[in-house]
Amino acid sequence: MTIKFYGDLVSLSDLKVNPGRVMKHTTEVHRPVLLTSRGRGVAVVQSVSDYEKAEEERAFMRAVVAGLADLEAGRELSLSEAKKRLSLK
């Protein structure tokens, strides 16, 4: 998935003038905003809740990929062995 910043470009000078508007925008649209300086992207601003959600999703996907790699390498446990290792009934 590629993020497109079509309507979400803000110059650093606009951010300095009205930071509240930029933060409100990121929270309302749930998309990051690309900050620009002299027409070039220099940073991305994103709401904390959206950042945390994205990090959780990335961590989950990394765990899935690691699990699939373990399966392909033959590193697997039966359900009963996993429960035993985790001290579950």
C-alpha positions as CSV (number, residue, x, y, z in Angstrom):
1,M,0.0,0.0,0.0
2,T,1.3,3.4,-1.0
3,I,0.2,6.6,0.8
4,K,-0.8,9.4,-1.6
5,F,-0.5,12.9,-0.2
6,Y,-2.6,14.7,-2.9
7,G,-4.6,17.0,-0.6
8,D,-2.4,16.5,2.5
9,L,0.5,18.8,1.7
10,V,1.4,21.6,4.1
11,S,4.4,23.9,3.9
12,L,6.5,24.4,7.0
13,S,5.6,28.1,6.9
14,D,1.8,27.2,7.0
15,L,2.4,24.9,9.9
16,K,4.1,27.7,11.8
17,V,1.2,30.0,11.2
18,N,-1.6,27.6,12.1
19,P,-0.4,24.3,13.7
20,G,-3.8,23.6,15.2
21,R,-5.5,23.5,11.8
22,V,-2.9,20.9,10.6
23,M,-3.3,18.8,13.7
24,K,-7.1,18.9,13.5
25,H,-6.9,17.9,9.8
26,T,-4.8,14.8,10.6
27,T,-7.1,13.7,13.3
28,E,-10.3,14.2,11.2
29,V,-9.1,12.5,8.0
30,H,-7.0,9.8,9.6
31,R,-4.2,10.3,7.1
32,P,-0.7,11.6,7.5
33,V,0.2,15.1,6.3
34,L,3.4,15.7,4.3
35,L,5.3,18.8,5.4
36,T,7.2,20.5,2.7
37,S,10.0,23.0,2.5
38,R,10.7,24.7,-0.8
39,G,8.4,22.3,-2.5
40,R,10.1,19.1,-1.2
41,G,8.8,16.7,1.4
42,V,10.7,16.9,4.6
43,A,8.5,15.3,7.3
44,V,5.2,13.5,8.0
45,V,2.8,14.5,10.7
46,Q,0.3,12.0,11.9
47,S,-2.1,11.8,14.9
48,V,-0.9,9.7,17.8
49,S,-3.9,7.3,17.7
50,D,-3.3,6.6,13.9
51,Y,0.4,6.1,14.5
52,E,-0.2,3.6,17.3
53,K,-2.8,1.7,15.2
54,A,-0.3,1.6,12.3
55,E,2.5,0.3,14.6
56,E,0.2,-2.4,16.0
57,E,-0.7,-3.5,12.4
58,R,3.0,-3.6,11.4
59,A,3.9,-5.6,14.5
60,F,1.1,-8.1,13.8
61,M,2.2,-8.5,10.2
62,R,5.8,-9.0,11.2
63,A,4.6,-11.7,13.6
64,V,2.6,-13.4,10.9
65,V,5.6,-13.3,8.5
66,A,7.8,-14.8,11.2
67,G,5.2,-17.5,11.9
68,L,5.0,-18.4,8.2
69,A,8.8,-18.6,8.0
70,D,8.9,-20.9,11.1
71,L,6.3,-23.2,9.4
72,E,8.3,-23.3,6.2
73,A,11.5,-24.1,8.1
74,G,9.7,-26.9,10.0
75,R,9.7,-25.2,13.3
76,E,6.2,-26.0,14.6
77,L,4.5,-27.3,17.7
78,S,1.4,-29.2,18.3
79,L,-1.4,-27.4,20.1
80,S,-0.9,-29.6,23.2
81,E,2.9,-28.8,23.3
82,A,2.2,-25.1,22.9
83,K,-0.3,-25.1,25.8
84,K,2.2,-27.1,27.9
85,R,5.0,-24.5,27.2
86,L,2.7,-21.7,28.1
87,S,1.3,-23.4,31.2
88,L,-2.2,-23.4,29.8
89,K,-4.9,-26.0,30.4
